[in-house]
Amino acid sequence: MNHKQLILASGSAYRRDLLQRLGLVFECWAPDVDETAPADEAPRDTAMRLARAKAGAAAMRYPQAWIIGSDQVAEDAGRPIGKPGTVEAARRQLRSMRGREIQFHTALCVATPGGERLHKELVTTEVVFRTLSDQEIDRYLEKESALDCAGSAKSEGLGIALLDRLTGDDPTALIGLPLIVLSAILRAEGFHLP
């Protein structure tokens, strides 16, 4: 069944690179989804809502395809932590997270052709940041471009050196697409992995 159309509903280079690990033929399409979260929405709920919205938008455009939607929201004691966008915002984020445990909620939705089924999963990774000095934060930001990463910590790069430890079921979830869960879903849908 690997000859069927598979769409990654994302413009993220990180998710595209992760999905390529599975050796499947797929296309990327970035849906235009408003990622603004209501003030009272829990970060984990925001991640799931956005993953569903992305999958839903792509399913309307590609009704005969299997669609993968994913989103990640970082959380510090109930407060969402977004992508910094600027070096100064990244510096503020990293200073506020030093020595703290942060949850990274990665939501995954896989829609089947015609909307027959919608698989939904949420994978949370708990990350404890080292007690970073201002100099360590500055050196990191000089060497690593992490302005498009939730929490400014690019764990697949130099950001791993910022961490004391992490706990989770899938190391790829922290990067933005939980491949262990995704592989199980795709196998259940008849894709051959490996």
Secondary structure, 3 states (H helix, E strand, C coil): CCCCCEEECCCCHHHHHHHHCCCCCCEECCCCCCCCCCCCCCHHHHHHHHHHHHHHHHHHHCCCCEEEEEEEEEEECCEEECCCCCHHHHHHHHHHHCCCEEEEEEEEEEECHHHCCEEEEEEEEEEEECCCCHHHHHHHHHHCCCCCCHHHCCCCCHHHHHEEEEECCCHHHHHCCCHHHHHHHHHHCCCCCC
